[in-house]
Amino acid sequence: MAEKLKEMKLHEASRKIESSAPETLAYMNFPREHWRRIRSNNAIERLNQEIRRETRSIGAFQNGQSALMLVYARHRHME
C-alpha cells in the first residue's frame, strides 16, 4: 500500500502508513480467536460507537442540525 502511495507521489501519506503500521497491527500479537473481541478503551471510540448505534435506531434525520443535536446530547451524557 505504501509503495502505491509513493508511485502516486503521495510521500507523506506513505510515510504515515509505514510509521503507524506496527501500532495498527498490534492486535495480531494476540491469538486469532481473540481478534474479534479486542476493543479499544478509547473514550472517543466509545462515543462514536454510541452515536452510530443511536443513529441507526433513529434512521434518517430531518436535517444536519438535528444530527448535530444528537452528537452534542450524547457527548454531554458521556462526561
LINRALIN-V715839 format. One record per pair of residues at least 12 apart in sequence whose C-alpha atoms are under 7 Angstrom apart, sorted by the first residue. I is the first residue (numbers start at 0). J is the second residue. If there is no record, write none. Layout:
# LINRALIN-V715839
{{I | J} {I | J}}
This chain:
# LINRALIN-V715839
{{1 | 13} {1 | 16} {1 | 17} {50 | 70} {50 | 73}}
